């Protein structure tokens, strides 16, 4: 299995090298250096972008969870208040019925 993966990676590297040679002709050491810098820069920017968006999404998710928890707590409190109001109204109606 390791040998197959190693052969696959070697073939991929050879193919990239072949395509780069076709694109640039026989590149001078300076052209190779520039190509490596450009590819490395693109990959570094992609890495930074993914890192920043991941951190942002983690913070966003935490804020959403906090909002959901607060909404849940508020809905429970509202339910309790409504229940108490209904009890008070019922007791008030019962006391009015007794007076009459």
N, C-alpha and C positions, 0 to 999 in steps of 0.2 A: 504494500500500500504506500509506504513512504517512497519507494523507488518510483512508483507511478506518479505521485505528486511532484517529485523532483524532476522527472522527465517532462511533465506538463509545464512546470514553471520554466524550465530551460527552453522548451519550445516557444513559450510565450515571449521570453526575453529575446530569443533569436529572431522571432517574427517582428518584434518592435524595432530591433536593431536594423533588420533588413528594410523595413518601411522607412525608417529614418534615413538610411543611406540612399534609398530611392528618392526621397523628398529633397534632400540636401546635396545629393551627389556624394562624393567622398568628402565627408566633413573634416574640416581642419580641427585641431584641438580647440581653437577659440569658438568655432560654431558648436561643437559638442558641449562646451562649457556653458554657452549661452542657452542652448536647448535644455540642458539639465537645470539651469537656474530658472528658466521660464516654467518648465513643468513643475519644479519644486515650489515655485511661488504660487502657481495655480492651486496645487494641492494644499499648501499652507493656508491660503485664503479660504478654501473650501472647509478645511479643518476648523479654522477660527469661526467661520460662519455657523457651522454645525454646533460648535461648543456654545456660542452665545445664544443661539436659538434654543438649545436644550436647557440652558440655565434659565432663560426667560420663561419657557414653557413650564418648568418646574415651579417657579415662583407664581406663575399665573394659575396653575392647578391648585397650589396651596391657598391662594387667595379665594378661588372659587369654592374650595372645600370649607374655608372659614365662613364665607358668605352663606353657604348652604346650612352649616351648623347654626349660624345666627338665625336664619330664617326658620329653621326647625324649632329652635328654642322659643322664638317669638310666637310661632304658631301654637305651641303648647301653652304658652302664657295666655294668649288670646282665647284659646279654648277653655282654659281654667276660669278666666274672667267671665266669659259668656255663660259657663255653667253656673258660676256663683250668682250672676245676674238673674238667670232663670230660676234658681232656688229662691232668691230674694223676692222675685215677682210672684212666685207660687205661694210663698209664705204670706206676702202682702195680700194676695187674693183670698187666701184662707182666713186671714184675720178680718178682712172686710166682710166675708160671707158670715162669719160668726156674729159680727156686730148687727147685721141686718136681721 
